[in-house]
Amino acid sequence: MNGQGFPLHSIVVLLVPAVAVVQGLQLLRGLLASLSVYLGQIHDVEPATLAGIIFLIFLSGFAAPLIHRALGARRCLLFLAVALAMLRLAEQLSPTPEARLGVEIAGVVVWLCFLQSMIAAPLATSGGARSGRPVIAILLGLILDTAISGGFATLDPGFSAELGPLIFTVALAAAQLAMIALAAQVARRRATREPPPDAPAGPPIRAFCVGPLLALEVLLFQNLARQVVLIGWEPPATFAWLLTANLLALWLAIILSRQGAARPRWVPLLAAAALVGCAAPATSPVLAAIIALAAPVAVVVLLAETLAPEGRGRRGWTPTAVGFLAIPLVLFGWYAHYEIDIGFPQWAIPLCAATAVFVVVCWKLLRALPQCTRTPERATPSVRKWRREAALIGFASLLFVLPLYQFLTWRAPESPTANAAPLRVATYNIHQGFDLYGMPGLERIADALESERPHVIALQEVPRGWVVNGSVDALSWLAQRLGMHAAWGPAADRFWGNALLSRFPILEVENRPMPNNHELNLDRAFLLVTIEVGGEPVQIVATHLHHVESEPEHRLPQVRALLEGVDWSRPAILLGDLNAQPHHTEIRRLKEAGLSAGSRAVPTYPADRPIRQIDYVLTNGAFEIIEIRTVDTDASDHLPLIADLAW
């Protein structure tokens, strides 16, 4: 690139690592889902064993310096970027969960090595502000990842089997390979004009903070589905808000990369304190919106501070590799809470990660106090350099087309024909969006429901931002796909539970926790929704009782809560996964209270050879079950149960 040309090459040099960050994040979410669902649920691997597997995978990050030295700085980055693109494509095409898991393990290992090599020696070796390139590349990768998530309505392309996401993945891999070829060409030309710099001894020691910061971004701040729940806006509005926050952070990253050491010393300390505050639980939608805006800004300041170059002798690969262990610690520690008693509050896990960053920043500032009398030099960027940064901001701003498109195409719920008869209801445990074998199945779940067109659907195991389920907002996605009103009933936490979809207007929603949640690791609740059918109010109760079939002592208090918490003298329907068979005491209690499940048992579990009925449609005297049946599909580990009702 000559000094007068458009700064395309410089943008490509930043886009190569940014796209690699995106592909690594997608592979990471896929790996966490495969470990949690395929190994943890389908093959009943113990949580401690899963933790050991994920830590072994992340320990491979200690091999980064060996690869870096063997290939050289530039070739190492380009080779690992190519590997990431191919592995991400292989994940999309994997035909079995075993193959998918193997590809994801390899992909995360490559990603860890790539990140460390990028921090140690960015692709560009000239052009000023070299230390700022990893910060901008990481942030640009996070922005692109959020844009892709929002563009696909939070369903990662890697969790989709449809043609559109496949074409996108192929196109992204092809674009990445083309950009890598261009970056390699630029690197060769620069090498002929100027001698290569001395290879650094490794990343800055304070790059330890990159791991905790990425963990917080994946779990909390860049998790679009989670933000939809916390802020309470429609997904397009939340999507636009997050992109705005990230664009502000990108501007700040560029400014900080140009300032060098000239920024005030209190700025990183303030950012570290803000990070700790952002990691605490949001207590209101307004506070959640403020955190969503402030957190990316704080992360950028801290990345700029911790990746700033230090003198020789203050570098090393080990701190960065150790810091990356915070990713499995934070993510698996957060979700282990639902399987075992971890001995401390769940919210303390991200707070500890943020506090670790705060301590490192304070330690650095204390060490710098003896040198505070020095006057740092302020970088003076040329017009050409600012043209490059303005082009980068312009590129990022184009991503606002995606939330705008969502605003324009957002579907209003469909209305049924007047006095629709019979009333068709369904209950479906969607297995967190995964099929019987552990492969992503949300689209096939939607297909099964679309084929029956029920008026009311109760859903169980609905994730809304759980990273171990792909960070998808399954409720918003299904409501849009099916064109139905939605009601949310959190259970395990605010982001996982029961839901109700209705073609009829929803008049009232109430969610009630079960009385014995203190005895359980995975909390339960029931959702009480009043809908308007033919001008009359009808109560729909959607629930999911304790899942261990051999522990009726935990379900009986939950059944009692259902019977006592609903006015069964009014028209009412109970839908859900009750995890008990028709001859069990729990179901007998419901029938003794006047609820009917129809004239015959309908096996719903497991989906491939259903021999037990544990999913139910139960009605009081206001309704008669005309027909009850299942849909033959392995899109989940349960079969959807469909019932036609007459008043």
VOGU-3710 file (C-alpha; in Angstrom, 3 decimals, decimal comma):
1> mngqgfplhs> 0,000/0,000/0,000  1,425/3,362/-0,910  1,060/6,380/1,248  -1,691/7,934/-0,866  -3,910/4,927/-1,552  -7,102/3,870/0,113  -6,202/2,009/3,346  -7,682/-1,322/2,223  -4,612/-3,367/3,083  -4,454/-2,002/6,610
11> ivvllvpava> -8,111/-2,861/7,189  -7,532/-6,393/5,865  -4,618/-6,785/8,267  -7,072/-6,058/11,109  -9,934/-8,096/9,645  -7,904/-11,312/9,433  -7,438/-11,626/13,219  -10,918/-10,186/13,835  -12,591/-12,895/11,726  -10,380/-15,492/13,416
21> vvqglqllrg> -11,687/-14,246/16,783  -15,259/-14,667/15,487  -14,618/-18,191/14,241  -12,966/-19,093/17,535  -15,909/-17,777/19,559  -18,320/-19,807/17,420  -16,221/-22,937/17,928  -16,056/-22,239/21,676  -19,845/-22,019/21,983  -20,173/-25,190/19,937
31> llaslsvylg> -17,680/-26,985/22,172  -19,453/-25,935/25,361  -22,788/-27,121/23,942  -21,340/-30,454/22,819  -19,749/-31,073/26,207  -22,889/-30,064/28,103  -25,560/-31,738/25,958  -23,868/-34,551/24,036  -21,522/-35,736/26,791  -23,202/-34,378/29,925
41> qihdvepatl> -26,859/-35,163/29,215  -26,950/-37,851/26,553  -23,950/-39,859/27,786  -24,327/-38,930/31,479  -20,702/-37,830/31,906  -20,198/-36,449/35,410  -19,675/-32,677/35,838  -16,239/-33,270/37,371  -15,187/-35,266/34,305  -16,503/-32,577/31,970
51> agiiflifls> -14,548/-29,984/33,936  -11,411/-32,086/33,549  -11,928/-32,372/29,793  -12,415/-28,652/29,282  -9,368/-27,819/31,406  -7,214/-30,255/29,436  -8,354/-28,546/26,249  -7,463/-25,107/27,607  -4,119/-26,311/28,955  -3,140/-26,780/25,309
61> gfaaplihra> -2,711/-23,005/25,251  0,684/-23,555/26,843  1,856/-24,991/23,491  1,474/-21,593/21,789  5,134/-20,515/22,173  6,353/-23,770/20,610  4,188/-23,264/17,517  5,092/-19,569/17,402  8,827/-20,237/17,442  8,619/-23,140/15,010
71> lgarrcllfl> 6,750/-21,212/12,328  7,817/-17,641/12,997  5,540/-14,787/13,996  3,907/-13,971/10,663  3,610/-17,492/9,313  2,264/-18,709/12,636  -0,589/-16,204/12,619  -1,481/-16,861/8,993  -1,293/-20,643/9,374  -3,476/-20,648/12,507
81> avalamlrla> -5,991/-18,287/10,861  -6,274/-20,670/7,890  -6,741/-23,605/10,278  -9,488/-21,781/12,158  -11,385/-21,000/8,947  -11,239/-24,628/7,815  -12,192/-26,031/11,213  -15,158/-23,684/11,479  -16,343/-24,888/8,071  -15,773/-28,513/9,113
91> eqlsptpear> -17,928/-27,943/12,205  -20,770/-26,698/10,012  -20,528/-29,814/7,832  -20,022/-32,371/10,620  -22,582/-35,186/10,145  -22,424/-36,627/13,668  -22,066/-35,234/17,193  -18,816/-37,164/17,650  -17,253/-35,567/14,564  -18,571/-32,186/15,610
101> lgveiagvvv> -17,035/-32,512/19,082  -13,644/-33,495/17,643  -13,598/-30,522/15,280  -14,604/-28,144/18,069  -11,847/-29,385/20,375  -9,254/-28,865/17,647  -10,748/-25,463/16,815  -10,582/-24,153/20,364  -6,980/-25,354/20,724  -6,002/-23,515/17,533
111> wlcflqsmia> -7,911/-20,413/18,665  -6,068/-20,259/21,997  -2,718/-20,462/20,236  -3,795/-17,868/17,680  -4,870/-15,348/20,311  -1,571/-15,622/22,166  0,470/-15,289/18,977  -1,587/-12,278/17,888  -0,989/-10,567/21,234  2,724/-11,359/21,109
121> aplatsggar> 3,282/-10,222/17,503  0,430/-8,631/15,521  0,289/-9,222/11,778  1,282/-5,667/10,910  4,836/-4,739/11,758  4,713/-1,135/10,674  2,284/1,715/10,470  2,395/2,956/14,044  0,381/2,118/17,106  1,364/-1,528/16,729
131> sgrpviaill> 0,433/-2,304/20,324  -3,106/-1,136/19,643  -3,713/-3,638/16,851  -4,568/-6,643/19,065  -7,030/-4,484/21,030  -8,778/-3,280/17,871  -8,707/-6,771/16,322  -10,238/-8,392/19,421  -12,902/-5,698/19,713  -13,699/-5,850/16,002
141> glildtaisg> -14,042/-9,627/16,360  -16,492/-9,191/19,245  -18,485/-6,654/17,204  -18,666/-9,005/14,211  -19,661/-11,889/16,465  -22,504/-9,851/17,983  -23,570/-8,725/14,502  -23,686/-12,306/13,227  -25,624/-13,426/16,292  -28,160/-10,631/15,847
151> gfatldpgfs> -28,353/-11,097/12,097  -29,354/-14,730/12,599  -31,759/-13,893/15,465  -29,245/-15,276/18,050  -29,100/-18,743/16,434  -25,409/-19,188/15,593  -24,847/-20,315/11,974  -23,021/-23,327/13,410  -26,243/-24,415/15,162  -28,274/-24,338/11,945
161> aelgpliftv> -28,673/-26,968/9,249  -30,411/-24,666/6,767  -28,918/-23,508/3,487  -28,586/-19,802/4,345  -26,256/-20,245/7,365  -24,223/-22,816/5,407  -23,739/-20,383/2,526  -22,763/-17,678/5,024  -20,178/-19,944/6,693  -18,672/-20,942/3,346
171> alaaaqlami> -18,569/-17,299/2,239  -16,936/-16,180/5,491  -14,300/-18,916/5,253  -13,607/-18,030/1,617  -13,346/-14,319/2,454  -10,987/-15,120/5,313  -8,733/-17,190/3,073  -8,668/-14,399/0,479  -7,791/-11,821/3,142  -5,072/-14,086/4,520
181> alaaqvarrr> -3,541/-14,336/1,041  -3,610/-10,524/0,747  -2,145/-10,102/4,238  0,656/-12,520/3,385  1,394/-10,542/0,240  1,516/-7,284/2,218  3,833/-8,890/4,782  6,211/-10,073/2,065  6,344/-6,624/0,472  7,058/-4,957/3,781
191> atrepppdap> 9,766/-7,490/4,546  11,596/-6,460/1,365  11,400/-2,746/2,296  12,311/-2,929/5,965  14,087/-5,445/8,181  11,791/-7,585/10,339  11,621/-6,459/13,966  13,121/-8,480/16,745  10,656/-11,181/17,783  9,259/-10,419/21,248
201> agppirafcv> 9,765/-12,885/24,056  6,014/-13,297/24,339  2,871/-11,368/25,200  3,016/-8,682/27,899  2,725/-10,220/31,349  -0,486/-8,284/32,006  -2,079/-10,043/29,023  -3,210/-12,458/31,742  -6,320/-10,239/31,825  -7,402/-11,146/28,293
211> gpllalevll> -8,801/-14,506/29,459  -11,042/-13,118/32,236  -12,192/-10,271/29,965  -13,156/-12,671/27,162  -14,975/-14,900/29,663  -17,048/-11,943/30,873  -17,781/-10,834/27,317  -18,989/-14,317/26,285  -21,034/-14,964/29,424  -22,455/-11,497/30,098
221> fqnlarqvvl> -21,721/-8,449/27,999  -21,826/-9,628/24,343  -24,542/-12,215/24,995  -27,400/-10,738/22,958  -30,045/-13,209/24,148  -29,165/-12,538/27,769  -29,393/-8,785/27,205  -32,843/-9,181/25,616  -34,081/-10,786/28,834  -32,353/-8,303/31,167
231> igweppatfa> -33,238/-5,100/29,338  -36,710/-6,246/28,332  -36,691/-4,734/24,836  -37,549/-6,511/21,615  -34,493/-8,252/20,072  -33,997/-5,692/17,232  -33,839/-2,794/19,723  -31,450/-4,653/22,020  -29,325/-5,623/19,020  -29,039/-1,976/17,921
241> wlltanllal> -28,166/-0,915/21,488  -25,319/-3,439/21,753  -23,925/-2,443/18,365  -24,013/1,209/19,446  -22,091/0,364/22,623  -19,507/-1,572/20,634  -19,093/1,184/18,062  -18,384/3,671/20,870  -15,862/1,202/22,254  -14,213/0,899/18,828
251> wlaiilsrqg> -13,802/4,686/18,624  -12,241/4,634/22,072  -9,899/1,783/21,123  -8,627/3,787/18,160  -8,088/6,895/20,303  -6,269/4,917/22,984  -4,051/3,199/20,426  -2,974/6,656/19,196  -2,403/8,109/22,639  0,109/5,475/23,645
261> aarprwvpll> 1,207/6,083/27,245  -0,258/9,601/27,361  -3,637/8,666/28,847  -4,220/9,613/32,511  -3,339/6,901/35,021  -6,735/7,049/36,669  -8,565/5,982/33,472  -7,701/2,248/33,649  -8,363/2,228/37,400  -11,815/3,726/36,792
271> aaaalvgcaa> -12,452/1,186/34,009  -11,441/-1,709/36,276  -13,790/-0,484/39,006  -16,568/-0,111/36,411  -15,929/-3,673/35,224  -16,463/-4,989/38,750  -19,743/-3,071/38,923  -20,842/-4,373/35,505  -20,128/-7,978/36,557  -22,575/-7,691/39,468
281> patspvlaai> -26,189/-8,767/38,828  -28,382/-6,129/37,160  -31,337/-5,312/39,423  -33,482/-3,412/36,901  -33,918/-3,074/33,123  -32,548/0,486/33,224  -29,410/-0,643/35,028  -29,031/-3,547/32,584  -29,174/-1,113/29,645  -26,530/1,108/31,286
291> ialaapvavv> -24,278/-1,891/31,918  -24,675/-3,040/28,304  -23,436/0,392/27,194  -20,657/0,789/29,772  -19,163/-2,715/29,800  -17,664/-2,716/26,252  -16,079/0,678/26,954  -14,518/-0,590/30,195  -13,258/-3,734/28,455  -11,578/-1,685/25,711
301> vllaetlape> -9,762/0,550/28,223  -8,547/-2,506/30,111  -7,416/-4,335/26,985  -5,494/-1,239/25,901  -3,885/-1,036/29,338  -3,009/-4,703/29,745  -1,736/-5,182/26,175  0,437/-2,058/26,201  4,080/-2,979/25,519  6,357/-3,406/28,486
311> grgrrgwtpt> 10,124/-3,345/28,591  12,205/-6,380/27,754  12,167/-8,939/30,505  8,529/-8,184/31,247  7,059/-10,548/28,701  6,175/-14,180/28,856  3,741/-16,738/27,452  2,760/-18,386/30,739  0,647/-15,542/32,250  -1,493/-15,322/29,114
321> avgflaiplv> -2,025/-19,092/28,997  -2,931/-19,085/32,698  -5,348/-16,219/32,102  -7,152/-18,214/29,406  -7,978/-20,829/32,044  -10,407/-18,222/33,405  -12,681/-18,946/30,430  -13,579/-22,528/31,498  -13,461/-21,496/35,156  -16,055/-18,769/34,648
331> lfgwyahyei> -18,263/-20,548/32,110  -18,278/-24,050/33,577  -18,283/-22,686/37,105  -21,401/-20,664/36,276  -23,325/-23,646/34,881  -21,996/-26,224/37,366  -24,203/-24,425/39,870  -27,196/-26,216/38,308  -25,690/-29,666/38,797  -23,784/-29,526/42,066
341> digfpqwaip> -23,521/-27,381/45,172  -20,474/-25,202/44,458  -20,474/-23,681/47,938  -20,726/-19,990/47,021  -23,200/-17,744/45,175  -23,299/-18,025/41,418  -22,904/-14,269/40,926  -19,543/-14,437/42,705  -17,963/-16,243/39,727  -17,950/-13,353/37,201
351> lcaatavfvv> -17,301/-10,961/40,062  -14,093/-12,863/40,893  -12,966/-12,640/37,257  -13,576/-8,883/37,212  -11,805/-8,490/40,559  -8,754/-10,352/39,223  -8,511/-7,802/36,406  -8,921/-4,968/38,917  -6,051/-6,348/41,025  -3,717/-6,633/38,019
361> vcwkllralp> -4,470/-3,046/36,954  -3,890/-1,746/40,491  -0,616/-3,678/40,702  0,564/-2,122/37,448  -0,338/1,397/38,562  1,439/0,941/41,892  4,567/-0,237/40,085  4,385/2,814/37,793  4,188/5,355/40,633  7,980/5,835/40,921
371> qctrtperat> 8,032/6,833/37,232  5,080/9,236/37,442  7,300/12,303/36,991  8,072/11,332/33,412  6,209/13,149/30,669  4,932/10,543/28,235  5,089/11,205/24,542  1,768/11,592/22,787  1,431/9,974/19,424  0,657/12,340/16,553
381> psvrkwrrea> -1,170/10,401/13,846  -0,915/11,546/10,272  -3,914/12,291/8,075  -3,321/9,008/6,247  -3,492/7,024/9,471  -6,732/8,704/10,477  -8,130/7,882/7,027  -7,497/4,242/7,783  -9,249/4,467/11,156  -12,181/6,380/9,665
391> aligfasllf> -12,546/3,648/7,044  -12,603/1,049/9,825  -15,331/2,949/11,693  -17,275/3,263/8,448  -17,030/-0,492/7,899  -18,262/-1,213/11,433  -21,112/1,291/11,048  -22,435/-0,646/8,062  -23,390/-3,415/10,509  -26,319/-1,258/11,660
401> vlplyqfltw> -28,070/-2,430/8,499  -28,717/-5,730/10,329  -30,850/-4,421/13,236  -32,570/-2,038/10,799  -33,487/-5,025/8,629  -34,806/-6,811/11,724  -36,949/-3,809/12,634  -38,444/-3,735/9,133  -39,091/-7,489/8,940  -40,229/-8,123/12,534
411> rapesptana> -43,357/-10,303/12,398  -46,483/-9,445/14,361  -48,185/-12,491/15,921  -50,807/-14,101/13,737  -54,436/-14,267/14,844  -56,529/-17,436/14,573  -59,836/-17,559/12,798  -62,771/-16,460/14,946  -64,054/-19,143/17,338  -61,398/-21,614/16,180
421> aplrvatyni> -62,604/-25,123/16,909  -61,368/-27,467/18,057  -58,835/-25,775/20,297  -55,478/-27,373/19,514  -52,844/-27,321/22,270  -49,351/-28,793/22,483  -46,629/-29,400/25,029  -43,035/-29,983/24,014  -39,821/-30,393/25,992  -37,373/-28,985/23,426
431> hqgfdlygmp> -34,223/-30,372/25,100  -32,617/-26,920/25,105  -32,757/-26,837/21,310  -30,858/-30,089/20,657  -32,065/-33,295/19,054  -32,084/-36,795/20,469  -28,440/-37,335/19,482  -27,007/-34,036/20,690  -26,970/-32,155/17,392  -28,549/-28,664/17,169
441> gleriadale> -32,250/-29,164/16,457  -34,114/-25,888/17,003  -35,106/-25,589/13,342  -36,455/-29,151/13,265  -38,358/-28,423/16,491  -39,999/-25,479/14,743  -40,776/-27,663/11,714  -42,542/-30,236/13,898  -44,690/-27,562/15,523  -45,425/-25,779/12,235
451> serphvialq> -46,768/-29,000/10,746  -49,484/-29,167/13,441  -50,238/-25,433/13,804  -51,444/-25,596/17,430  -53,145/-22,555/18,920  -51,254/-22,860/22,213  -47,820/-24,402/22,837  -46,173/-24,994/26,213  -42,392/-25,344/25,981  -39,949/-26,701/28,545
461> evprgwvvng> -36,138/-26,460/28,783  -36,139/-23,158/26,912  -32,723/-21,411/26,945  -32,424/-17,645/26,582  -28,713/-16,866/26,540  -27,208/-19,961/28,163  -23,713/-20,219/26,643  -23,725/-24,016/27,058  -26,791/-24,062/24,775  -25,252/-21,807/22,133
471> svdalswlaq> -26,318/-18,436/23,626  -29,571/-18,603/21,638  -32,804/-16,872/22,615  -34,968/-19,899/21,815  -38,203/-18,200/22,887  -37,865/-15,109/20,679  -36,598/-17,233/17,800  -39,516/-19,689/17,966  -42,102/-16,932/18,518  -40,892/-15,163/15,373
481> rlgmhaawgp> -40,639/-18,359/13,356  -44,171/-19,461/14,333  -45,738/-15,982/14,410  -47,150/-16,323/17,931  -47,485/-14,302/21,131  -44,980/-15,328/23,810  -44,985/-15,534/27,603  -41,837/-16,284/29,598  -41,565/-18,263/32,828  -38,000/-18,361/34,203
491> aadrfwgnal> -37,191/-21,339/36,406  -33,524/-22,315/36,878  -32,630/-18,646/36,541  -33,830/-15,668/34,507  -32,509/-17,259/31,311  -33,804/-20,873/31,362  -37,255/-22,210/32,045  -40,787/-22,621/30,686  -42,551/-20,658/27,968  -45,922/-20,378/26,329
501> lsrfpileve> -46,704/-19,508/22,722  -50,248/-18,508/21,808  -52,105/-17,438/18,685  -54,737/-15,914/20,957  -54,165/-12,617/22,782  -52,414/-12,971/26,141  -54,316/-11,168/28,884  -52,237/-11,921/31,975  -48,952/-13,640/32,844  -47,818/-14,842/36,248
511> nrpmpnnhel> -44,763/-16,978/37,015  -44,519/-18,759/40,360  -41,486/-20,609/41,757  -42,014/-24,052/43,234  -42,038/-24,160/47,063  -39,232/-26,715/47,407  -36,592/-25,063/45,219  -34,283/-24,816/48,235  -33,944/-28,612/48,026  -32,942/-28,604/44,332
521> nldrafllvt> -29,949/-27,439/42,302  -32,178/-26,752/39,285  -35,080/-24,557/40,381  -38,574/-25,206/39,042  -41,583/-22,964/38,435  -44,986/-22,918/36,798  -46,258/-20,331/34,359  -49,892/-19,231/34,663  -51,119/-17,453/31,538  -54,619/-16,214/30,822
531> ievggepvqi> -55,499/-16,068/27,130  -58,649/-14,921/25,371  -60,361/-17,656/23,338  -63,536/-16,614/21,548  -63,976/-13,705/23,917  -63,633/-15,919/27,014  -60,622/-16,056/29,396  -58,870/-19,438/29,614  -56,100/-20,292/32,080  -53,088/-22,145/30,668
541> vathlhhves> -50,645/-23,632/33,182  -47,227/-24,590/31,781  -44,676/-26,367/33,951  -41,750/-28,777/34,152  -41,485/-30,836/37,321  -38,337/-32,244/38,935  -36,528/-34,378/36,366  -35,310/-37,392/38,392  -38,138/-39,897/37,966  -37,057/-41,939/41,007
551> epehrlpqvr> -37,506/-38,919/43,334  -41,283/-38,393/43,648  -40,733/-36,790/47,062  -39,554/-33,679/45,206  -42,440/-33,675/42,701  -45,297/-34,140/45,180  -44,830/-30,660/46,755  -44,704/-29,265/43,222  -48,012/-30,990/42,357  -49,536/-29,589/45,525
561> allegvdwsr> -48,376/-26,091/44,501  -50,085/-26,541/41,127  -53,360/-27,602/42,722  -53,324/-24,829/45,328  -51,986/-22,031/43,135  -54,566/-22,160/40,342  -58,315/-21,525/40,413  -59,422/-24,791/38,832  -63,098/-23,761/38,988  -62,428/-21,611/35,920
571> paillgdlna> -61,642/-23,024/32,426  -58,059/-24,265/32,669  -55,538/-26,502/30,892  -52,353/-27,930/32,414  -49,506/-28,560/29,948  -46,018/-29,784/30,653  -43,332/-32,341/31,281  -44,342/-33,811/34,637  -41,623/-36,516/34,699  -44,066/-39,062/36,122
581> qphhteirrl> -45,990/-41,908/34,488  -49,804/-42,260/34,576  -49,737/-44,826/37,421  -47,486/-42,710/39,648  -48,809/-40,912/42,710  -48,180/-37,455/41,247  -50,516/-38,048/38,287  -53,121/-39,781/40,444  -53,231/-36,703/42,702  -53,951/-34,481/39,710
591> keaglsagsr> -56,692/-36,781/38,460  -58,236/-37,002/41,938  -58,437/-33,192/41,874  -60,650/-33,384/38,780  -58,118/-33,112/35,952  -58,398/-35,453/32,971  -55,593/-36,688/30,709  -57,845/-38,379/28,159  -58,919/-41,985/27,774  -55,530/-43,500/27,004
601> avptypadrp> -51,861/-43,118/27,777  -49,697/-41,675/24,984  -45,966/-42,488/25,313  -43,764/-39,434/24,734  -40,289/-40,497/25,900  -37,680/-41,314/24,630  -38,274/-39,938/21,169  -36,764/-42,859/19,224  -38,671/-45,605/21,105  -41,375/-43,990/23,234
611> irqidyvltn> -42,403/-46,341/26,038  -43,352/-43,885/28,805  -45,731/-40,979/29,013  -44,219/-38,174/31,064  -45,623/-35,226/29,060  -49,280/-34,334/29,584  -52,279/-32,325/28,483  -54,650/-32,191/31,478  -57,983/-30,378/31,445  -60,680/-29,582/33,963
621> gafeiieirt> -64,413/-29,992/33,320  -64,545/-27,029/30,956  -62,862/-29,034/28,165  -63,108/-32,467/26,614  -60,118/-34,093/24,927  -61,289/-35,136/21,466  -57,982/-36,487/20,221  -54,479/-36,735/21,660  -51,397/-37,823/19,753  -47,668/-37,310/19,252
631> vdtdasdhlp> -45,613/-36,135/16,293  -42,995/-38,604/15,070  -39,723/-36,647/15,244  -36,338/-36,941/16,914  -35,806/-33,160/16,949  -35,736/-33,443/20,775  -35,403/-36,307/23,233  -39,180/-35,968/23,879  -42,030/-36,192/21,391  -44,366/-33,210/21,107
641> liadlaw> -47,809/-34,038/22,507  -50,764/-32,570/20,593  -54,374/-32,484/21,785  -57,597/-31,242/20,194  -60,055/-29,932/22,782  -63,754/-29,145/22,686  -65,504/-26,731/25,052
//
